[in-house]
């Protein structure tokens, strides 16, 4: 199976971007760190809108993404950030083609 990547955009309620960032750092990042098939899980705060958090995620395959999505850690994350969000996350699943610094084989 080929690798799968995700671009996710999470928008905080107005003025709550730093709270969202901190909550994600506390809950989401440790969860992903414990998933062997989650190869990259990078969180970024938008440089022009601090209420927007971006994730780039790389999984060994679609099964790894599915396992991440249904993990207890994801359920805990959703519970921890729901009150901070302006609306649902925007999630785009893509198939990586080429990259510098990432093993896509």
Secondary structure, DSSP 8 states (H G I E B T S, - for coil): ---EEEEEEEEBSTT-HHHHHHHHHHHHHHHHHT-TTEEEEEEEE-SS-TTEEEEEEEESSHHHHHHHHTSHHHHHHHHHHGGGBSS--EEEEE-----SS----
